[in-house]
Amino acid sequence: MSVAVFASRTASLQGWRRYGLALLLGALLALAQAPVFLWPLLPVCFIGLLLLARDGGPGFGREGRVFFFTVFAFAYGYFVAGLYWIGIAFLVDAARFAALIPLPTLGLPLVLALFPALAAWLARQIGGAGAPERALLLLAGFSFGEYLRGALFTGFPWNLIAYAFADWPAMMQVAAAIGSHGMGLLMLLLCLPLALPLLQPQRFRWPVALLSPVLFCVLLGAGYLRMQRAELEMMPDVQLRLVQPSVAQSLKWRDDLRQQHLNKLVDLTRLPPQPSALDGVAKPYTHVIWPETAIPYLVDEMPDLLRGLGSLLPPGGQLLAGAPRREYQDGKLVLYNSLFVINRQGGLDGRYDKMHLVPFGEYLPFRNWLALIGLDKLAVGDVDFSPGHDREPMILPGDLPLIRVLICYEAIFPAGIDIGSDAPGMLLNITNDAWFGRSSGPYQHFAASRMRAVEQGVPLVRAANNGISAIVDPLGRIIASLGMDAVGVVDGPLPAPLAARTFYSRAGDWLFVVFTLFVLIMSFSLRKFRVLFRR
């Protein structure tokens, strides 16, 4: 069977065969993400989607419905296979939440799949009689759906298309110019030359397909060139120690084990200096970083504990650690998920309260209604966490540069850095991925975090209770790391930020929006040109 015949038969599939194949292709696409990173599946799966949706028309007649549900099935398969690990968090307290596992594993993907399906369907309304226009509209719509998924209803930009390359620093450099959303659209458009000989073999010959690998190699070469030209230095007088205790989530908040967990962090912090991954030299630490909610007490209300933690530090050193915090506002208890900066004297040099909270994890949306049917948030306690208000980079006394703190999944939002005119010299991500066991979730979280370093041109320092703790340079390369389930420390220097700010850090996602509009206009122009040519 020739390739053209195979493509024609694929495009002519009907009913459950069409939607089943779309579902399967979407599920396969999840393997392009961490930890597998089979990025060649990206063109394979999207070419299959373009074939299945080739004859779909605008409107919501039969052809329009077929187009919508084909894209929806593809996206649904992608999210079910890529986000299965969310259900593992419901097993931490299985007695209360195990019966709800279908909601995040099968129900949430139904909602997420609406974004690319609706955006692609709306883009298809522009029209387009030819294969190039229809394919452009689908790809642009799918990409814009990704953008909307990260922006609307608190946002959930997990497993963006660009993250398929988050373990390939040379290719990641594209994000420094156009961000993850722009990079995702560009990678989808590179699928088009490969697809055209299959979509319309009578007009497009196979040499057209060579345009894709040529452009891909150009981007790759530009990335290597950028990495070679970058002059990277280490921050003077800063030696980091990241502590990863790997405390099981089911044990983390047990009252009888809290002191044991804190003692574990203290013992790890006191370990002798470890050889650096850069030069093999063991150097004493100057700054210690503990993960999200590492301190299982209200540390800012306990002066003796603060002084005890300060005694771990050398002169001029600081401990940056996650802990809960409380306030009383008008007699009402208010909780925050915070990071504290503790100095050697046991004082506080700074604090950051997490702003972008996890729905159903840290707070229960529509609590007044959902609580009536027995739902509650996964995190321990009956009181919801409240969001902080200050996203400005943290200015600390001492040798550390300006720090943009990102607690847990705040690191997955490309536009969430929002650094304004005060560019930070370091991104600090503290997290607790123990909720998700040894699944692909923690690897996907780390992949997204690495992209933030490239987009902003600043190093990323990441301390996880369990997950992946690492020091990442501003080009996305890992300086030192500690893997899943490991108990220990990561010692290493702090890379300096790039001398010049990246284009994306200045322009944000505006370039992506303009890029998408350009693609849509180009599709419309091709349609008009075709009509005029026929006249």
C-alpha positions in Angstrom: 0.0 0.0 0.0 1.4 3.4 -1.0 1.7 6.3 1.4 -0.9 8.2 -0.6 -3.4 5.4 -0.4 -2.8 5.0 3.3 -3.3 8.7 3.9 -6.5 8.7 1.8 -7.9 5.8 3.8 -7.0 7.5 7.1 -8.8 10.6 6.0 -11.9 8.7 4.9 -12.4 6.9 8.3 -15.8 7.4 9.7 -17.6 7.1 13.1 -15.9 5.4 16.0 -12.9 4.5 13.8 -12.1 8.2 13.1 -12.5 9.2 16.8 -10.8 6.1 18.1 -7.7 6.8 15.9 -7.8 10.5 17.0 -7.9 9.4 20.6 -5.0 7.0 20.1 -2.9 9.6 18.3 -3.5 12.1 21.2 -2.5 9.5 23.8 0.7 8.7 21.8 1.5 12.4 21.7 1.8 12.3 25.5 5.0 10.3 25.1 6.6 13.4 23.5 6.5 14.9 27.0 8.7 14.2 30.0 10.1 11.9 31.1 10.1 10.0 27.7 10.6 13.1 25.4 9.8 11.2 22.2 9.5 14.5 20.3 9.4 12.9 16.8 5.9 11.7 17.8 4.8 15.4 17.6 4.8 15.6 13.7 3.6 12.0 13.4 0.5 12.6 15.7 -0.3 16.0 14.3 -0.1 14.8 10.7 -2.5 12.1 11.6 -4.8 14.7 13.1 -4.6 16.8 10.0 -5.5 13.8 7.9 -8.5 12.9 10.0 -9.7 16.5 10.1 -8.9 17.2 6.4 -12.5 17.3 5.1 -14.1 19.0 8.1 -15.9 22.1 7.2 -16.9 25.3 9.0 -20.2 25.8 10.9 -21.8 23.1 13.1 -23.4 21.1 10.4 -22.3 17.5 10.0 -18.8 18.3 8.6 -18.3 21.0 11.3 -19.3 18.5 14.1 -17.0 15.9 12.7 -14.1 18.4 12.7 -14.8 19.6 16.3 -15.1 16.1 17.8 -12.1 14.8 15.9 -9.9 17.5 17.5 -11.7 17.0 20.8 -11.0 13.3 20.8 -7.3 13.9 19.9 -6.9 16.4 22.8 -8.8 14.2 25.2 -6.5 11.3 24.6 -3.5 13.6 25.0 -4.7 14.9 28.4 -5.9 11.5 29.8 -2.5 9.9 28.9 -0.4 12.9 30.0 -2.2 13.8 33.2 -3.1 10.4 34.7 -0.8 11.1 37.6 -3.1 13.7 39.1 -5.2 10.8 40.4 -2.3 9.5 42.5 -2.7 12.5 44.8 -6.2 11.2 45.6 -4.6 8.1 47.1 -2.7 9.9 49.7 -5.9 10.0 51.8 -7.6 7.1 50.0 -10.3 6.7 52.5 -11.7 10.2 51.7 -10.8 10.7 48.1 -10.1 7.4 46.2 -13.7 7.2 44.9 -13.2 10.7 43.3 -10.2 9.6 41.1 -12.3 9.5 37.9 -12.9 13.3 38.3 -9.2 14.3 37.7 -8.2 11.4 35.4 -11.3 11.3 33.1 -13.3 14.4 34.0 -10.7 17.1 33.9 -9.4 16.1 30.5 -13.0 16.6 29.2 -12.7 20.3 30.2 -9.2 20.8 29.0 -9.9 19.2 25.6 -12.5 21.9 25.0 -9.9 24.6 24.7 -8.0 23.3 21.6 -11.2 21.9 20.1 -13.2 25.1 20.4 -10.2 27.3 19.3 -9.5 25.1 16.3 -13.2 25.1 15.4 -13.5 28.8 15.7 -10.4 29.3 13.5 -11.9 27.0 11.0 -14.8 29.4 10.6 -12.5 31.6 8.5 -13.1 29.1 5.8 -10.4 27.8 3.4 -11.1 25.5 0.5 -7.6 24.2 0.1 -5.6 21.8 2.3 -2.9 24.4 3.2 -5.4 26.9 4.6 -7.4 24.3 6.5 -4.2 22.8 8.0 -2.9 26.3 9.0 -6.2 27.1 10.7 -6.3 23.9 12.7 -2.7 24.2 13.9 -3.1 27.9 14.8 -6.3 27.2 16.5 -4.9 24.3 18.5 -2.0 26.4 19.6 -4.2 29.3 20.6 -6.3 26.9 22.6 -3.1 26.0 24.5 -2.7 29.7 25.3 -6.3 30.0 26.5 -5.9 26.9 28.6 -3.1 28.6 30.5 -4.9 31.9 30.9 -8.6 31.3 31.7 -10.3 30.0 34.9 -7.0 30.1 37.0 -5.1 28.5 34.1 -3.5 25.1 33.7 -0.7 25.3 31.1 0.7 21.9 31.7 2.5 19.9 29.0 2.6 22.6 26.4 3.8 21.5 23.0 7.1 23.3 23.5 7.9 21.2 26.6 8.5 18.2 24.3 12.0 19.8 23.8 12.6 20.7 27.4 15.4 18.2 27.7 17.3 19.6 24.7 18.9 22.9 25.6 19.9 23.8 22.1 16.3 23.6 20.9 15.0 25.2 24.0 16.7 28.5 23.1 13.8 29.3 20.7 11.8 30.1 23.9 14.2 32.9 24.8 12.8 34.8 21.8 9.2 33.8 21.5 8.3 32.0 24.7 6.8 28.5 25.2 3.6 29.4 23.4 5.3 30.9 20.4 7.7 27.9 20.3 4.8 25.5 20.4 3.0 27.2 17.5 6.3 27.2 15.5 6.8 23.5 16.1 3.3 22.8 14.9 3.8 24.8 11.8 6.9 22.8 11.0 4.6 19.8 10.7 2.8 21.4 7.7 5.3 20.8 4.9 5.5 17.2 6.0 1.7 16.9 5.8 1.0 18.6 2.5 2.1 15.8 0.2 -0.3 13.6 2.2 -3.1 16.1 2.4 -3.0 17.0 -1.3 -0.7 14.7 -3.2 -1.8 16.0 -6.6 -0.5 19.4 -5.9 2.4 18.9 -3.4 5.4 16.6 -4.1 7.6 15.1 -1.5 10.5 17.7 -1.9 8.1 20.1 -0.1 8.5 18.0 3.0 12.2 18.7 3.1 11.4 22.3 4.2 10.5 20.9 7.7 13.8 19.3 8.6 15.7 22.2 7.0 13.9 24.7 9.1 14.2 22.5 12.2 18.0 22.3 11.7 18.2 26.0 11.3 16.5 26.5 14.6 18.7 23.9 16.2 21.9 25.5 14.8 20.8 28.9 16.0 20.3 27.4 19.5 23.8 25.9 19.5 25.3 29.2 18.3 23.5 31.1 21.1 24.8 28.6 23.7 28.4 28.9 22.4 28.3 32.7 22.4 26.8 33.0 25.9 29.4 34.0 28.5 28.3 32.3 31.7 29.8 33.1 35.1 29.0 32.1 38.6 27.9 34.4 41.3 30.8 35.2 43.6 30.5 34.3 47.3 27.4 32.1 46.8 27.5 28.4 47.4 24.0 26.7 47.5 22.9 23.7 49.4 19.5 22.3 48.3 18.0 19.8 50.7 15.7 17.0 49.5 14.2 14.9 52.4 11.8 12.8 50.3 9.2 12.6 53.0 6.2 10.5 52.0 3.1 12.7 51.6 1.0 10.3 53.7 3.4 10.9 56.6 4.2 14.6 56.2 1.6 16.1 58.4 1.3 13.5 61.1 1.6 15.2 64.5 3.8 12.5 65.9 6.3 12.7 63.1 6.6 16.5 62.5 9.7 16.8 64.7 11.3 13.8 63.1 10.8 15.4 59.7 12.4 18.6 60.9 15.3 16.7 62.4 15.8 15.0 59.0 16.1 18.3 57.3 18.6 19.6 59.9 20.7 16.4 59.7 20.9 16.7 55.9 21.8 20.3 56.1 24.7 19.5 58.5 26.3 17.0 56.0 29.9 17.7 55.0 30.3 19.7 51.8 29.7 17.7 48.7 31.9 17.8 45.5 30.7 20.3 43.0 29.4 18.9 39.7 31.4 21.7 37.9 34.9 21.3 39.3 34.7 18.4 41.8 35.7 20.7 44.6 33.7 20.5 47.9 33.0 24.0 49.2 31.1 25.1 52.4 27.6 26.3 51.7 26.6 29.9 52.2 22.9 29.5 51.5 20.5 26.6 52.3 17.2 26.0 50.5 14.5 23.8 51.9 11.4 22.7 49.9 7.8 23.9 50.0 6.2 23.5 53.5 9.5 21.9 54.7 9.0 23.4 58.2 5.9 21.7 59.6 5.3 24.5 62.1 4.3 28.2 62.2 7.9 29.1 62.3 7.5 32.9 62.3 5.6 32.5 65.7 8.4 30.4 67.3 11.5 32.5 68.1 13.4 29.6 69.6 13.0 27.6 66.5 14.1 30.5 64.3 17.3 30.8 66.4 17.9 27.1 66.2 17.6 27.1 62.4 19.8 30.2 62.2 22.6 28.3 64.0 22.9 26.0 61.0 24.2 28.9 58.9 27.6 30.4 58.5 28.2 34.1 59.0 26.2 36.1 56.4 24.3 32.9 55.4 20.6 32.5 54.9 18.1 29.6 55.0 15.2 29.9 52.5 12.5 27.5 53.5 8.9 26.8 52.9 6.4 26.8 55.8 2.7 27.6 56.5 1.8 31.1 57.8 -1.3 32.4 59.5 -2.9 35.8 60.1 -6.1 36.9 61.7 -8.1 39.4 59.7 -11.2 40.8 61.3 -11.1 37.8 63.7 -11.0 35.3 60.8 -8.1 32.8 60.4 -6.2 33.3 57.1 -3.5 30.8 56.0 -0.7 31.2 53.5 1.7 28.9 51.8 4.9 30.9 52.3 8.7 31.0 51.9 10.7 32.5 54.8 14.3 33.8 54.6 16.0 33.1 57.9 19.4 34.7 58.8 22.1 33.4 61.2 20.7 35.4 64.1 17.3 33.8 63.8 15.7 36.9 62.3 13.6 37.1 59.1 15.2 38.8 56.1 12.2 38.3 53.8 8.9 36.4 53.1 6.9 35.5 50.1 3.3 34.2 50.1 2.2 32.0 47.3 -0.1 33.8 44.9 -1.3 31.2 42.4 -3.0 28.5 44.5 -3.9 25.0 43.3 -7.7 24.6 43.1 -8.9 21.5 45.0 -5.4 21.2 46.4 -5.0 24.4 48.4 -8.5 25.7 48.3 -11.9 24.4 47.4 -13.6 26.4 44.6 -17.3 27.1 45.3 -16.8 25.8 48.8 -20.4 26.8 49.9 -21.9 24.4 47.4 -19.3 21.6 47.0 -18.8 21.2 50.8 -22.5 20.3 51.0 -21.9 17.1 49.0 -18.8 16.2 51.1 -16.0 17.5 48.9 -13.0 19.1 50.4 -9.5 20.2 49.4 -6.7 17.6 49.3 -4.4 19.5 51.6 -4.6 18.9 55.3 -6.9 21.2 57.3 -10.4 22.6 56.9 -9.3 26.2 56.2 -8.5 27.2 52.6 -5.1 28.8 51.9 -5.3 32.4 50.7 -3.3 34.0 47.9 -0.5 36.4 48.6 -0.4 39.9 47.0 3.3 40.8 46.2 4.9 39.3 43.1 7.8 41.7 43.0 11.3 40.1 43.0 12.6 39.6 46.6 15.4 41.9 47.6 17.6 40.3 50.3 20.6 41.5 52.3 23.8 39.7 51.4 25.1 38.2 48.2 22.0 36.7 46.6 20.6 38.6 43.5 17.0 39.6 43.2 14.8 36.5 43.5 11.5 35.7 41.9 10.0 33.1 44.1 7.8 30.4 42.5 6.1 28.0 44.9 5.0 24.7 43.5 3.1 25.0 40.2 3.5 28.7 39.9 6.5 27.7 37.8 4.4 26.3 35.0 3.0 29.7 33.9 5.1 31.3 31.2 3.5 34.7 31.7 3.3 34.3 35.5 6.8 35.5 36.1 5.6 39.1 35.3 9.0 40.6 36.3 8.2 44.2 35.0 11.2 46.4 34.9 13.0 44.8 37.9 14.5 41.7 36.3 15.5 39.0 38.9 18.8 37.4 38.9 17.4 34.1 40.0 14.2 32.0 39.9 13.6 30.0 43.0 11.1 27.2 42.8 10.3 25.3 46.0 7.9 22.4 45.6 6.5 19.2 46.9 5.9 16.6 44.2 5.6 13.8 46.7 1.8 14.0 46.1 2.3 12.2 42.8 4.6 9.3 43.6 7.0 8.0 41.1 5.0 9.0 38.0 5.6 11.3 35.1 4.1 14.3 36.9 7.2 15.4 38.8 9.3 15.1 35.6 6.8 17.2 33.7 6.9 19.8 36.4 10.6 20.0 36.2 10.5 20.3 32.4 8.2 23.3 32.6 10.4 24.9 35.3 13.5 24.6 33.1 11.7 26.5 30.3 11.2 29.5 32.6 15.0 29.8 33.0 15.5 29.9 29.2 12.6 32.3 28.7 13.9 34.8 31.3 17.6 34.2 30.8 18.2 33.7 34.5 19.2 30.6 36.5 16.6 28.4 38.2 17.2 26.9 41.6 14.7 24.2 42.5 14.3 22.4 45.9 11.7 19.6 46.1 10.6 17.6 49.0 10.5 14.7 46.5 10.8 15.2 42.8 13.8 16.7 41.2 16.0 19.3 43.0 18.4 21.0 40.7 20.4 24.1 39.8 19.8 25.1 36.2 21.7 27.7 34.3 20.0 30.5 32.2 20.4 28.4 29.1 18.4 25.5 30.6 21.4 23.3 31.3 21.4 21.3 34.5 24.4 22.2 36.7 23.6 19.7 39.5 20.6 17.7 40.4 19.1 15.1 42.7 16.5 12.6 41.2 13.2 11.1 42.3 13.0 9.4 45.7 16.6 10.4 46.5 17.4 11.6 50.0 20.3 14.1 50.2 21.6 17.4 49.2 22.7 19.2 46.1 25.7 21.5 46.5 26.7 23.9 43.8 27.3 27.5 42.7 24.7 29.9 41.5 25.1 30.8 37.8 24.8 34.5 37.0 22.0 35.7 34.7 22.7 36.5 31.1 24.1 40.0 30.6 21.2 41.0 28.3 17.5 40.3 29.0 15.8 37.9 26.6 13.4 39.3 24.1 10.6 37.2 25.6 11.2 38.6 29.1 10.6 42.1 27.6 7.7 41.3 25.2 5.9 38.5 26.9 3.3 36.6 24.9 2.4 39.6 22.7 4.6 38.2 20.0 2.8 34.9 20.1 -0.6 36.6 19.8 0.7 38.6 16.8 2.2 35.5 15.3 -1.1 33.6 15.6 -3.0 36.5 14.1 -0.5 36.5 11.2 -1.1 32.8 10.6 -4.9 33.3 10.6 -4.6 36.3 8.2 -2.3 34.3 6.0 -4.9 31.5 5.8 -7.6 34.0 4.9 -5.3 35.6 2.3 -4.6 32.2 0.7 -8.3 31.6 0.5 -9.0 35.0 -1.2 -6.0 34.5 -3.6 -7.4 31.1 -4.6 -10.9 32.7 -5.3 -9.3 35.5 -7.4 -7.1 33.0 -9.2 -10.1 30.9 -10.2 -11.9 33.9 -11.6 
